[in-house]
Amino acid sequence: MRSLVLAALLAAATAGAADLVAVDVGHSHSKSGATSAGGRPEFEFNLALARVVGDALTQDGHEVRLIGADGEMDVLTERTRAAAGADFFLSIHHDSVQPQYLPQAGRFAGYSLFVSRKNVDPAASLACATRVGDALLAAGLKPSLHHAEPIAGENRPLADAQRGIYWFDDLVVLKTATQPALLFEAGVIVNPQQEALLRQPATRTLLAQALATGLHQCGIGGRQPEAK
């Protein structure tokens, strides 16, 4: 009898366990990513947003594992190893443009979502990207399609133009993650207006809430997706 009671308690605890989201802070101190119009490293933007995203996910009932927050994680596969056991891998970034477009960077704006067909579960990755895209659009945000331009350094195939979702099959953190994975480019920080907007706490909160809503709706970690 005692063993049956213990088994029932264990089953109940497992069924009620919160899902775990690994939130990856893109780049590091030594490999700091893009440089904003105001001269700030992308890593600074990524860290600030990732913390707000983590808070939003926690408030939504998820467990969160923040990866790379100390700025010392330079090897990309170390990030996906650190995410082992998580139900979803979310990498936070901020965007740039190709060098020839920097003088006209002000015409580039918007978010982008990237998934990989080499991920362990590309269908789930795309499904979550779709729900995140829906939440971002519902929040009044618009995607950037500049990564689809057929030029060197871009030419990324679009999985969903309306929602700003691209295939990036060989992106290391996406293809080596052991769970569904998504890389989020929050906006184009080489655009001075976008940079100013993306530094505002209200913008970070808006983005974080949209990400949390989308991940909740895609049913990660055993949650049932909400009806649309």
C-alpha positions as CSV (number, residue, x, y, z in Angstrom):
1,M,0.0,0.0,0.0
2,R,2.8,2.4,1.0
3,S,4.5,1.8,-2.4
4,L,1.3,2.6,-4.3
5,V,0.8,5.8,-2.4
6,L,4.4,6.9,-3.1
7,A,4.0,6.0,-6.8
8,A,0.8,8.1,-7.0
9,L,2.5,11.0,-5.3
10,L,5.4,10.8,-7.7
11,A,3.1,10.6,-10.7
12,A,1.2,13.7,-9.5
13,A,4.4,15.6,-9.0
14,T,5.7,14.7,-12.4
15,A,2.4,15.7,-14.1
16,G,2.4,19.0,-12.4
17,A,6.1,19.8,-13.0
18,A,6.7,23.1,-14.7
19,D,8.4,22.9,-18.1
20,L,12.0,24.2,-18.3
21,V,13.1,26.8,-20.9
22,A,16.8,27.4,-21.5
23,V,17.2,31.2,-22.3
24,D,20.5,31.7,-24.1
25,V,22.1,35.1,-23.9
26,G,23.6,35.5,-27.4
27,H,27.3,36.3,-27.7
28,S,29.8,37.1,-24.9
29,H,32.2,39.7,-23.7
30,S,35.0,38.7,-26.1
31,K,32.7,37.9,-29.0
32,S,30.2,40.6,-28.4
33,G,28.2,40.4,-31.7
34,A,27.0,43.5,-33.6
35,T,27.8,47.0,-32.5
36,S,24.8,49.3,-32.2
37,A,24.5,52.7,-33.8
38,G,25.4,54.2,-30.5
39,G,28.5,52.0,-30.1
40,R,27.2,49.5,-27.6
41,P,27.9,45.8,-27.9
42,E,25.1,43.5,-28.8
43,F,25.8,41.3,-25.8
44,E,24.7,44.2,-23.6
45,F,21.3,44.2,-25.3
46,N,21.0,40.5,-25.3
47,L,21.6,40.2,-21.6
48,A,19.2,42.9,-20.7
49,L,16.4,41.4,-22.8
50,A,17.1,37.8,-21.7
51,R,16.7,38.8,-18.1
52,V,13.3,40.3,-18.8
53,V,12.3,37.3,-20.9
54,G,13.3,35.0,-18.0
55,D,11.1,37.0,-15.6
56,A,8.2,36.8,-18.0
57,L,8.5,33.1,-18.4
58,T,8.8,32.5,-14.7
59,Q,5.6,34.5,-14.1
60,D,3.9,32.4,-16.7
61,G,4.8,29.2,-14.7
62,H,7.9,28.1,-16.5
63,E,11.2,27.2,-15.0
64,V,14.1,29.1,-16.5
65,R,17.7,28.3,-17.0
66,L,19.7,31.4,-18.1
67,I,22.7,30.5,-20.2
68,G,25.8,32.6,-20.9
69,A,24.8,35.5,-18.6
70,D,28.3,35.9,-17.3
71,G,29.6,36.7,-20.8
72,E,32.3,34.0,-20.6
73,M,30.7,31.3,-22.8
74,D,32.4,31.6,-26.2
75,V,32.0,28.0,-27.5
76,L,28.5,27.7,-29.0
77,T,28.2,24.0,-28.3
78,E,28.8,24.7,-24.6
79,R,25.5,26.6,-24.7
80,T,23.5,23.7,-26.0
81,R,25.2,21.3,-23.5
82,A,24.3,23.6,-20.7
83,A,20.7,23.4,-21.9
84,A,20.5,19.6,-21.5
85,G,17.3,18.5,-20.0
86,A,15.4,21.6,-20.9
87,D,12.1,21.4,-22.8
88,F,12.9,24.3,-25.1
89,F,15.9,26.4,-26.1
90,L,15.5,30.1,-26.8
91,S,18.4,32.2,-28.0
92,I,18.2,36.0,-27.6
93,H,19.9,38.2,-30.1
94,H,19.8,41.7,-31.7
95,D,20.3,42.2,-35.4
96,S,22.5,44.0,-37.8
97,V,22.8,44.4,-41.6
98,Q,25.5,43.6,-44.1
99,P,28.4,46.1,-44.2
100,Q,27.4,47.7,-47.5
101,Y,24.1,48.7,-45.9
102,L,25.4,50.3,-42.7
103,P,25.3,53.9,-44.2
104,Q,21.5,53.3,-44.8
105,A,20.8,51.2,-41.7
106,G,17.9,53.4,-40.8
107,R,15.7,51.7,-43.4
108,F,16.1,48.3,-41.7
109,A,13.8,47.5,-38.8
110,G,11.9,44.6,-37.2
111,Y,12.3,41.2,-35.6
112,S,13.4,37.9,-37.1
113,L,12.9,34.3,-36.0
114,F,15.2,31.4,-37.0
115,V,14.7,27.7,-36.8
116,S,16.8,24.7,-38.2
117,R,15.7,21.7,-40.1
118,K,18.7,19.9,-38.5
119,N,17.3,20.4,-35.1
120,V,16.2,17.3,-33.2
121,D,12.6,18.3,-33.6
122,P,12.2,20.8,-36.5
123,A,8.4,20.5,-36.6
124,A,8.1,21.5,-32.9
125,S,10.6,24.3,-33.4
126,L,8.6,25.7,-36.4
127,A,5.4,25.3,-34.5
128,C,6.7,27.3,-31.6
129,A,8.2,29.9,-33.9
130,T,4.8,30.2,-35.5
131,R,3.0,30.9,-32.2
132,V,5.7,33.4,-31.2
133,G,5.3,35.1,-34.5
134,D,1.6,35.3,-33.9
135,A,2.2,36.9,-30.5
136,L,4.7,39.4,-31.8
137,L,2.3,40.4,-34.6
138,A,-0.6,40.7,-32.1
139,A,1.6,43.0,-30.0
140,G,1.9,45.4,-33.0
141,L,5.5,44.3,-34.0
142,K,6.6,43.7,-37.5
143,P,9.2,41.3,-38.9
144,S,12.2,42.2,-41.0
145,L,12.7,40.3,-44.3
146,H,16.1,41.6,-45.1
147,H,17.8,38.2,-44.4
148,A,16.0,36.7,-47.4
149,E,17.8,39.1,-49.8
150,P,19.8,37.0,-52.3
151,I,23.2,38.5,-51.4
152,A,26.4,37.2,-49.7
153,G,25.8,36.8,-45.9
154,E,22.0,36.6,-46.3
155,N,19.9,34.6,-48.7
156,R,18.1,32.7,-45.9
157,P,15.0,30.8,-47.0
158,L,11.8,32.0,-45.5
159,A,9.7,29.4,-43.7
160,D,6.9,32.0,-43.1
161,A,7.3,35.5,-44.5
162,Q,4.2,36.8,-42.7
163,R,5.6,35.9,-39.3
164,G,9.3,36.6,-40.1
165,I,10.4,33.0,-39.7
166,Y,13.5,31.8,-41.5
167,W,15.2,28.5,-41.9
168,F,18.9,28.6,-40.8
169,D,19.8,25.0,-40.8
170,D,23.5,25.2,-39.8
171,L,23.1,27.7,-37.0
172,V,25.1,25.9,-34.4
173,V,22.9,26.4,-31.3
174,L,19.8,25.4,-33.3
175,K,21.1,22.3,-34.9
176,T,23.0,21.0,-31.8
177,A,20.2,21.7,-29.3
178,T,18.7,18.5,-27.8
179,Q,15.2,20.0,-27.7
180,P,13.1,22.2,-30.0
181,A,15.0,25.5,-30.5
182,L,14.4,29.1,-31.7
183,L,16.7,32.0,-32.2
184,F,15.1,35.4,-31.8
185,E,16.5,38.6,-33.3
186,A,14.7,41.4,-31.4
187,G,15.4,44.3,-33.7
188,V,18.1,46.0,-35.8
189,I,20.4,47.9,-33.4
190,V,22.5,49.5,-36.2
191,N,19.4,51.5,-36.9
192,P,19.5,54.5,-34.4
193,Q,15.8,54.7,-34.0
194,Q,15.5,50.9,-33.4
195,E,18.4,51.0,-30.9
196,A,16.7,53.7,-28.9
197,L,13.4,51.8,-28.9
198,L,15.0,48.5,-28.0
199,R,16.8,50.1,-25.0
200,Q,13.5,51.1,-23.4
201,P,12.3,48.9,-20.6
202,A,8.7,49.1,-22.0
203,T,9.9,47.6,-25.3
204,R,11.8,44.8,-23.5
205,T,8.7,44.0,-21.5
206,L,6.5,43.9,-24.6
207,L,8.9,41.6,-26.4
208,A,9.3,39.3,-23.4
209,Q,5.6,39.0,-22.9
210,A,5.1,38.1,-26.6
211,L,7.7,35.5,-26.3
212,A,6.2,34.0,-23.2
213,T,2.8,34.0,-24.7
214,G,4.0,32.3,-27.9
215,L,5.9,29.6,-26.0
216,H,2.9,29.0,-23.7
217,Q,0.6,28.6,-26.7
218,C,2.9,26.1,-28.5
219,G,2.5,23.7,-25.7
220,I,6.1,23.1,-24.7
221,G,7.0,20.8,-21.8
222,G,3.7,18.9,-21.9
223,R,1.4,21.9,-21.9
224,Q,-1.6,21.6,-24.1
225,P,-1.7,24.2,-26.9
226,E,-4.5,26.8,-26.5
227,A,-7.2,26.8,-29.2
228,K,-6.8,29.5,-31.8
